[in-house]
Amino acid sequence: MKLLLSKRDTSIVKGFAILCIVFHNYFHWLWPSPGENEFNFSTEAIYKLFEQLHLYPGEWVNLLFSYFGHYGVQLFVMVSGYGLVLSMMHRSRSWGAFVLDRLKKLYPLLLTAIIVYFFECVLVEARTLNSFEKTELGYKLLFIHTLLPNSGLSVNGPWWFFGLIFQLYLLFPLLYQAMKQWGWKAFWIILAVSYGLIFLFRESIHLYHGELLMQNAPGHLPEFCFGMMLAFSKDKNIHWGWLLLSVLLFVWGNFAPGFYPFTFLSVCVIAAFAYQGLKSLPFKKHWLSRPLAYFGGVSMTLFAAHGFFRTPVLKWAYTLTTPLGHFWSGLVFLLMVWGVALAAKPLYDFMVALFNRIHLRESRASKVVERICQVCLCLFFAFVAGYYVAQAFNRYNHEVISCELNTPSGTIDCHQETVMLANRSFDQRLLALNLKVSFDVCSLDTTAKLPSLVISIPGMLWKSVELPAEYNTKKLGHYEYTEQFLCPFVQNTKHKRMDVYFSNRGKGMMEYQNAKVEIKY
């Protein structure tokens, strides 16, 4: 079968992908949710999906988007590789000119997203950006947030994609030349390198459970390069064996951790074959293709602005108890972020026009600058990889320091803003910090929101954990929370202090007993 995609076809695929992503990022916060195998793998997630489908069959939309919706990202990656090859074939550019051209589209989108986020904080949450958010936004503007273990999903989870796609843009000209010259041989070599790195980090180095690699280019080169090879092979047939093998790998990869990394490429192959199959069917498909193509056209602003508008809709959705109510809340969320995306489109277009004024003149000096940039980037990524690998191996050679901080029982009334549980100062640079907080808790005012648990290291970590609604009763229940903090290469824990405390913005009243904070580093 020939897997041909026109410009309209890519818009339709993007439209389907962005709807999967939007609904996934909403429904996986709404009960019931089985979890997902996106950055790391848990066998429990797939069994929980089947269990919840059996117990709550009416929630099938919620559950399927919760578990499978994140695969929309892989479709975006595949289509990006496909479109970039056709663009390069039409107009060849040097590495520097290509990267600058991509930045002129990527930066306006990220800046638009940050501006919308700022106004959401001011107008909806009635607050300004805190120091942690400013630091994290700075990392995102440098596109290094996915290289930092605790920053990839910070502030707004979906923005991790900006770091990934920027790295793929940096690699694209090299990948393009390799595949143009050696074709499928280059593809298979890239697959071997990518999967080799994934299994090395997941199974041998055990760095952040492999999650760090899955947020960066090495973890998603297979999908990107598959899209590129579709463009290079658009006049050739792709054997049906690809589809059969992909279905087997996708199914098995959702049950076996060893095959989980193959599910991302598999879903792209399945989607490509499925789309060509649907195109060949005789019935009219305009009722479906037109809205998908439309959403594909606005997918960039919709992606950038949807993540941080979940909270207001979720607060309402938590009060709903029927599957139909949850389904309609998802549609309300889509309509709301669609409206935000349309409102943000003029700002994005203005930013694009502003950045398009930047031009790179081809000259001997520009080529020298280009080479310097390439060398600096290679050295930078080599340093980052070396830092994490060295620190990972150092963990096996150092004695683990463990301490337990017991705090007295107490109560929180509606007038208390914060209540400290424990704090700890560090006199050395740490790679990893493992924290476990446990306590018995009950609400003294079930009509108010429970205080949230906050873990803070100034300028490095700020984690706010909402206590589940099941503890909002007048009967004591035991609660435990664990957090693993990995110190990135840009930060140092020496002379820093970690605070663990309750934040009471909701003016709730709570009693806690037997509070214990365990720290290992």
Secondary structure, DSSP 8 states (H G I E B T S, - for coil): ------HHHHHHHHHHHHHHHHHHHHHTTSSS-----SSS--HHHHHHHHHHHHH-GGGHHHHHHHHHGGGHHHHHHHHHHHHHHHHHHHS---HHHHHHHHHHHHHHHHHHHHHHHHHHHHHTS-----HHHHHHHHHHHTT-GGGSTTTTTSSSGGGHHHHHHHHHHHHHHHHHHHHHHHTHHHHHHHHHHHHHHHHIIIIII-GGGGHHHHTSGGGTHHHHHHHHHHHHTTTS---THHHHHHHHHHHHHTT-TTTGGGHHHHHHHHHHHHHHHHHHSSS--HHHHHHHHHHHHTHHHHHHHHGGGHHHHHHHHTT--SHHHHHHHHHHHHHHHHHHHHHHHHHHHHHHHHHTT-----SHHHHHHHHHHHHHHHHHHHHHHHHHHHHHHHGGGS---EEEEE---EEE-TT-SEEEEEEEE-SS--SEEEEEEEEEEEES-TTS---EEEEEETTTEEEEE---GGG-SSS-EEEEEEEEEE--TT---TT-EEEEEEE-TT---EEEEEEEEEEE-
